[in-house]
Amino acid sequence: MRRWAKAACIAVAASVLATGCAGRAIQIGFGDPPPEIPLAEPGEARYQAALAEGTLTWYAAWYDLEQTERAAELFEQTYPGIDVQVLRQSSGRVYQRFLQESDARQFTADVLSLGDQSLAFDLRDRGDLARFTPEGVDHLLPQYRDLDPEGYLHVAGAAHVVITYNPNLVPENEVPRTWSGLLDPRWSGQIAASHPAANGYASAWATAMVDRYGEHYLERLAQQNVLVGQSIADTLPRVAGGERQVGISGSSSAATQMREGSPIRLVYPEDGAVLIRSVLAIPVNAPHPNAARLFADFIYGEVYNRDFVEAQQFAPFTDLSAPPPYVPEGMTEISLPQQKLTDELLPVIDLWRRDFGA
């Protein structure tokens, strides 16, 4: 019963058929599952099998659209002859779209990347995902191993929920340094956030706040006249453009905006930056299973981790890339166990709707 309640809950918050394909056309398949295709061994044999398939479709909720496109292009450069079609949406939208397609026996997605572990585990428990072991997954940092001992889900990205601010609008001595600091009347009408029903980062952050401060934290935050969007990336243009002075944002996208010259600065809160473990999955009915597994191998390889993760200064999840310079030494981290994220998703969304009215 829980999985259907969750699906209904996300459906209310997400418009499931809106896309973010950026010109990479996605063809939706209908009817019977794709014919069973032999799976090749890692390496050259897998590349040749993926070449025969020629394409893959990536339902992506890790990065913003520009970053997702850049990762897809890097894969295409590394493995010429295989095209990547991208659907970039928030975790809630990716989940709901895939759920709807799966129930309608439409088989389109080859790779799923989600920032919300609870949604990924829900798909696993439904039987929608394939067991797989990417080549190079042994490079995972110790804290990210064994997320799913059954082997359906693998950590393939790390980031934090942090506080962002516009330095043109917020003096250095007024910058909020804690999550509780956002409850100060100074920030009434000046906070941008995202909805936990539509976004994995937001749901993990809201769960962490309720876990640490109690449910009254959300009630008091709602009294601050917060501007709530869907994706956590929505907070950045609102802060950079001055619509709000501070935001509850993802660290990697915020750091990218800062390096590109936007008036964005990051604060890793003293009471804890919330760790986000993004996960990689392959649908059991992926139309291009060898290309999907080659893409998974790519995510744990040197090219991706050095030419994308390290070059773009994302938080490392393997031992192949170095930490970005903007992460402070000795930062406090809030790392919630997967079971809490799963069990508390619906109660936290209910609290949010109670307090924010939507």
Buried (B, 14 or more C-beta within 10 A) or exposed (E): EEBEEBBEBBBEBBEBEEBBBBEBEBEEBEEEEEEEBEBBEBEEEBBEBBBBBEBBBBBBBBBBBEBBBBBBEBBEEBBEEBEBBBBBBBBBBBBBBBBBBBEEEBBBBBBBBBBBBBBBBBBBEBEBBBEBEBBBBEBBEEBBEEBBEEBBBBBBBBBBBBBBBBEEBBEEEBBBEBBBBBBEEBBEEBBBBBBBBBBBBBBBBBBBBBBBBEBEBBEBBBEBEBBBBBBBBBBBBBBBEEBBBBBBBBBBBBBBBBEEEBBBBBBBBEBBBBBBBBBBBBBBBBBBBBBBBBBBBBBBBEBBBBBBBBEBBBBBBBEBBEEBEBBEEEEEEBBBEBEBBBBBBBEBBEBBBEBBEE
